Amino acid sequence: MKNNKSNVLLYGLILGGIVGAGLAIFYGSRFIKNNKIKKRERKNKFYEGLDDIFDSSAVNSPDEDSRIDKETEKGIIDELFSRPN
């Protein structure tokens, strides 16, 4: 009888380990997938924001004093992309 109980315990531990590993893989991959999607959306919003800043045909076109010339635009872009994350 005692041998039978230890076999059930062993099978339970093995089955529990397999189920636990499966759940960890499932939820881990889901977490990684969601983080990649969020990162891609943030990156797209960043580039859309840059496009809005430097869009010359914007509805609210600024006056001559507040317009950005090409040299300043390149300097701003270089400064943005030269910073480490």
Backbone bond lengths (Angstrom), bond angles and torsions (degrees), N, CA, C in turn:
res aa  C-N    CA-C-N  psi(-1)  N-CA   C-N-CA  omega(-1)  CA-C   N-CA-C  phi
1 M - - - 1.447 - - 1.531 110.83 -
2 K 1.292 116.35 -39.94 1.455 120.24 -178.20 1.538 110.88 -65.64
3 N 1.312 118.23 -35.89 1.457 122.71 178.30 1.521 110.83 -65.07
4 N 1.320 117.86 -36.34 1.457 122.88 179.39 1.526 110.77 -66.24
5 K 1.331 117.98 -40.29 1.468 121.66 179.48 1.527 110.85 -65.50
6 S 1.303 117.81 -39.20 1.465 119.87 -179.10 1.527 110.42 -70.13
7 N 1.325 118.00 -31.58 1.457 120.18 176.12 1.520 110.89 -67.60
8 V 1.301 118.00 -40.55 1.464 121.46 178.23 1.525 110.16 -64.17
9 L 1.305 116.46 -41.06 1.462 120.46 177.77 1.530 110.67 -63.23
10 L 1.310 116.21 -43.63 1.454 120.20 179.49 1.528 111.40 -63.70
11 Y 1.325 117.02 -44.06 1.466 120.35 177.67 1.524 111.09 -64.19
12 G 1.307 116.37 -38.27 1.468 119.90 178.14 1.523 111.93 -64.06
13 L 1.330 115.90 -42.26 1.472 119.30 178.49 1.526 111.60 -65.18
14 I 1.318 117.25 -41.35 1.463 120.39 179.50 1.527 110.50 -65.95
15 L 1.326 116.69 -46.65 1.464 120.45 179.59 1.536 111.25 -63.51
16 G 1.326 116.95 -41.63 1.464 121.01 177.72 1.521 112.17 -62.87
17 G 1.322 116.74 -38.63 1.463 120.89 178.00 1.514 112.06 -65.55
18 I 1.342 115.56 -41.15 1.469 119.23 179.15 1.524 111.06 -66.47
19 V 1.334 116.79 -44.21 1.470 120.39 179.06 1.526 110.57 -64.98
20 G 1.327 117.41 -42.24 1.467 121.11 178.64 1.517 112.27 -62.10
21 A 1.334 116.16 -42.35 1.469 119.79 178.88 1.522 110.40 -65.78
22 G 1.324 116.69 -39.92 1.470 119.89 178.49 1.512 111.83 -62.81
23 L 1.336 116.69 -43.65 1.471 120.16 178.46 1.525 111.27 -65.30
24 A 1.329 116.86 -39.53 1.470 119.84 178.88 1.519 110.89 -63.26
25 I 1.327 116.94 -41.38 1.470 120.37 179.20 1.523 110.24 -67.06
26 F 1.329 117.12 -42.98 1.466 121.08 -178.64 1.525 111.54 -62.22
27 Y 1.333 116.65 -52.77 1.461 119.25 -177.76 1.525 112.14 -72.08
28 G 1.323 117.80 -30.26 1.466 120.27 176.34 1.516 111.94 -65.51
29 S 1.337 116.26 -43.89 1.465 118.92 179.50 1.519 110.95 -67.99
30 R 1.319 116.77 -35.12 1.471 120.28 177.09 1.532 110.91 -64.64
31 F 1.327 116.04 -42.65 1.462 121.32 178.77 1.524 110.87 -62.31
32 I 1.333 117.20 -44.78 1.463 121.34 179.92 1.525 110.62 -64.31
33 K 1.336 116.83 -42.08 1.467 120.82 -179.82 1.528 110.74 -62.42
34 N 1.332 117.11 -44.76 1.467 120.59 179.64 1.522 111.68 -64.57
35 N 1.332 117.39 -38.33 1.462 119.92 178.71 1.520 111.62 -66.63
36 K 1.335 117.63 -38.09 1.463 120.36 177.86 1.525 110.98 -64.91
37 I 1.332 116.71 -40.44 1.467 120.54 179.30 1.523 110.02 -64.21
38 K 1.336 117.21 -44.59 1.466 120.37 179.73 1.520 111.42 -64.06
39 K 1.334 116.37 -39.51 1.467 119.86 179.38 1.525 110.63 -65.09
40 R 1.348 116.88 -41.41 1.456 120.97 178.84 1.527 110.42 -63.23
41 E 1.342 117.57 -40.11 1.465 120.65 179.09 1.521 111.20 -65.72
42 R 1.344 117.19 -41.61 1.470 119.74 178.14 1.522 110.54 -63.25
43 K 1.342 116.51 -40.24 1.462 120.73 -179.87 1.526 110.27 -64.57
44 N 1.339 116.90 -42.93 1.464 120.13 178.79 1.517 111.31 -64.26
45 K 1.337 117.29 -40.57 1.465 120.19 177.90 1.521 110.67 -62.84
46 F 1.342 116.95 -37.47 1.460 120.71 178.64 1.522 110.62 -62.23
47 Y 1.346 116.70 -48.20 1.456 119.70 -179.11 1.528 111.91 -68.77
48 E 1.333 117.79 -32.79 1.465 119.80 174.91 1.519 110.01 -65.11
49 G 1.328 116.33 -37.78 1.456 120.31 177.08 1.520 111.77 -63.91
50 L 1.335 116.14 -40.30 1.464 119.33 176.74 1.522 110.76 -64.10
51 D 1.328 115.96 -41.01 1.465 119.10 178.33 1.520 110.91 -62.50
52 D 1.323 117.06 -38.62 1.462 120.41 179.20 1.523 111.24 -66.82
53 I 1.313 116.69 -36.87 1.469 119.87 -178.73 1.523 110.31 -66.30
54 F 1.339 116.53 -44.74 1.452 120.37 -173.11 1.519 113.37 -98.73
55 D 1.320 118.10 10.59 1.464 121.23 179.73 1.523 108.68 -73.60
56 S 1.308 116.50 121.10 1.468 120.34 -176.78 1.521 112.14 -81.55
57 S 1.330 118.53 -18.49 1.462 120.59 -178.84 1.527 110.98 -103.05
58 A 1.301 117.32 35.36 1.460 120.76 -179.19 1.521 109.79 -70.95
59 V 1.321 115.53 153.56 1.460 120.43 -178.64 1.523 110.17 -65.84
60 N 1.302 116.75 -43.66 1.460 121.14 178.80 1.520 109.02 -93.68
61 S 1.311 116.71 69.73 1.458 119.66 -178.40 1.531 109.16 -70.28
62 P 1.312 116.53 130.39 1.468 120.51 -177.42 1.526 111.34 -73.59
63 D 1.308 114.72 164.38 1.455 119.26 178.69 1.531 109.53 -76.53
64 E 1.298 117.31 177.95 1.463 122.98 -174.18 1.528 112.80 -61.43
65 D 1.338 117.92 -32.67 1.457 120.45 -176.13 1.523 112.73 -71.97
66 S 1.320 117.47 -30.97 1.465 119.71 -174.56 1.526 113.53 -102.86
67 R 1.320 118.91 8.01 1.462 121.18 177.88 1.522 110.36 -75.70
68 I 1.320 115.71 151.73 1.455 121.70 -179.43 1.523 108.11 -102.43
69 D 1.339 115.51 125.16 1.459 118.07 177.57 1.533 109.55 -81.81
70 K 1.310 116.60 170.86 1.474 121.91 -174.19 1.525 111.99 -62.79
71 E 1.310 117.55 -37.25 1.462 120.60 -178.88 1.533 110.65 -65.72
72 T 1.318 116.73 -44.34 1.460 120.77 177.75 1.519 110.64 -65.35
73 E 1.317 117.21 -39.61 1.462 121.97 178.73 1.527 110.51 -60.73
74 K 1.325 117.34 -45.50 1.463 120.78 178.61 1.521 111.10 -64.77
75 G 1.316 117.21 -37.37 1.463 120.93 177.93 1.517 112.03 -64.38
76 I 1.323 116.04 -40.91 1.472 120.16 178.84 1.524 110.25 -66.13
77 I 1.316 117.48 -43.57 1.468 121.23 -179.82 1.525 110.21 -64.97
78 D 1.336 117.52 -42.39 1.455 119.88 177.81 1.523 111.67 -62.25
79 E 1.328 116.86 -39.90 1.453 121.34 179.37 1.525 111.16 -66.04
80 L 1.328 116.99 -40.86 1.467 120.27 179.56 1.522 111.99 -64.36
81 F 1.315 117.41 -43.03 1.453 120.39 -174.39 1.526 113.40 -89.32
82 S 1.322 118.11 -6.67 1.465 119.23 178.44 1.522 111.38 -89.24
83 R 1.320 118.52 -12.46 1.465 121.26 -179.67 1.517 111.11 -77.69
84 P 1.323 116.47 139.72 1.476 118.23 175.47 1.530 109.42 -74.60
85 N 1.326 116.02 156.89 1.458 120.27 179.73 1.472 108.13 -70.56
